Amino acid sequence: MIDEILSIVKNHEKWRGKQCLNLIPSENVMSPAVRRLLSSEFGNRYTARDRFYMGTRFTDEIEQCGEKLARKLFKAESADLRPLSGHIADLIVLANCAKRGDTLMCLSPEDGGYPGMWKEGLAGLLGLKPVAFPFSKKDRNIAAQKAEEAIRRVKPRIVVFGGSLITFPHPVKELAKLARDHGAFVGFDGSHVMGLIAGGQFQDPLREGAYALFGSTHKSFFGPQGGIILADKEHGELLQSKIYPAFVDNAHWNRIAALTLALAEMKSFGKPYAKQIVRNSQALAKALHDYGFPVECEHLGFTKSHQVIVDYGDYEKGRNVAEKLQQANIITDCVIRIGTCEVTRRGMKEREMLRIAELLKRTAIDGEQPNGIRKEVAKLMVDFQKTEYCFES
Ligand SMILES: Cc1ncc(COP(=O)(O)O)c(C=O)c1O
């Protein structure tokens, strides 16, 4: 049995870790040091806010150290690292900043909103009425002027910017004040763009009028899988007081130790990392467009984030292409969103983006047999096994 278990893990590590070109924008790689902390002794330990458990001296220290770093990095008055995932961070915010029957304005999943926040997800669970932001598909963004009218008309109790398909900064600056004046809590689900925000790219929701920025720590942010909530003093204090015991009991301190180190890495290396991500996305998008892929938003320069959206207009078509790519060990999702955060962290630059575009074209457009492409992908990956933008080489 043990051989079977170890061999599954080994096979996975060899395939996805070494042989594949990983282009899913929700994924990234941790540095070796962060991975090491993820398996540290903290992973065996318990704490509780009511001080039920003894032996928490260093657990408390690591939490304080991590929160302090997060507050500095995001220029936030409050930070909490306990949410176990981006979804749980969303849950904590929605459950405490709105009540049953309230209206939630956010992106519809049809427009790239997070399905977990919509009717079948948290809005349904918490009895909130989701209303979609007016959206411009052409510009892949919230239609700011129409959204102004919608906020005046609907007076949502809670407004959440951010989403799962996100290539351009959302109009927080333009809409947050109006929403707040109409009595809304304004938040930004930064699950996808947290690393770009930390690196000073994309946008700065807490300065643009959002009370809280929350979401995952493992997409464009290169920490362990988990969640984070950053907020102003008033809302931060409220949210922090509600987390235990309703939303998180024990908080997985190995993850928090690892996240703390990732925060330190981001503080030291986040700027060049985030800049290179955007450069890579733009280079990849242009090359794909030139090959004839239906890349969105040419008129806006394609993208300003870690995502490039190749719009086949229908999910089945996207799935078909994604399956072909998978046979060549090129891993994407079915939308198709192509993510540049992982390859950037592996050290790839614009030159490699051109190579990636060529491999995608030969697989998806020319219909070349996957065997040969697989070999070329593996060869490309040999030179990019290290993790960049971290303390050790
Ligand atoms: C916008 C957005 N919010 C929240 C989540 C959930 O994050 P997690 O997977 O960390 O729970 C996702 C997941 O992809 C997402 O795209």
The ligand as an SDF file (V2000), in Angstrom:
LIG
                    3D

 16 16  0  0  0  0  0  0  0  0999 V2000
  -12.1410   35.1910   -7.6110 C   0  0  0  0  0  0  0  0  0  0  0  0
  -11.9740   33.9610   -6.7680 C   0  0  0  0  0  0  0  0  0  0  0  0
  -12.2830   34.0380   -5.4710 N   0  0  0  0  0  0  0  0  0  0  0  0
  -12.1580   32.9780   -4.6600 C   0  0  0  0  0  0  0  0  0  0  0  0
  -11.7010   31.7570   -5.1350 C   0  0  0  0  0  0  0  0  0  0  0  0
  -11.5490   30.6000   -4.2010 C   0  0  0  0  0  0  0  0  0  0  0  0
  -10.2170   30.4830   -3.8300 O   0  0  0  0  0  0  0  0  0  0  0  0
   -9.6470   29.1860   -3.1400 P   0  0  0  0  0  0  0  0  0  0  0  0
   -9.4290   28.1890   -4.2020 O   0  0  0  0  0  0  0  0  0  0  0  0
   -8.3720   29.6660   -2.4970 O   0  0  0  0  0  0  0  0  0  0  0  0
  -10.6420   28.7440   -2.1230 O   0  0  0  0  0  0  0  0  0  0  0  0
  -11.4020   31.6250   -6.4870 C   0  0  0  0  0  0  0  0  0  0  0  0
  -10.9550   30.3230   -7.0000 C   0  0  0  0  0  0  0  0  0  0  0  0
  -10.4300   30.1160   -8.0170 O   0  0  0  0  0  0  0  0  0  0  0  0
  -11.5380   32.7570   -7.3300 C   0  0  0  0  0  0  0  0  0  0  0  0
  -11.2570   32.6950   -8.6470 O   0  0  0  0  0  0  0  0  0  0  0  0
  1  2  1  0
  2  3  1  0
  2 15  2  0
  3  4  2  0
  4  5  1  0
  5  6  1  0
  5 12  2  0
  6  7  1  0
  7  8  1  0
  8  9  2  0
  8 10  1  0
  8 11  1  0
 12 13  1  0
 12 15  1  0
 13 14  2  0
 15 16  1  0
M  END
$$$$
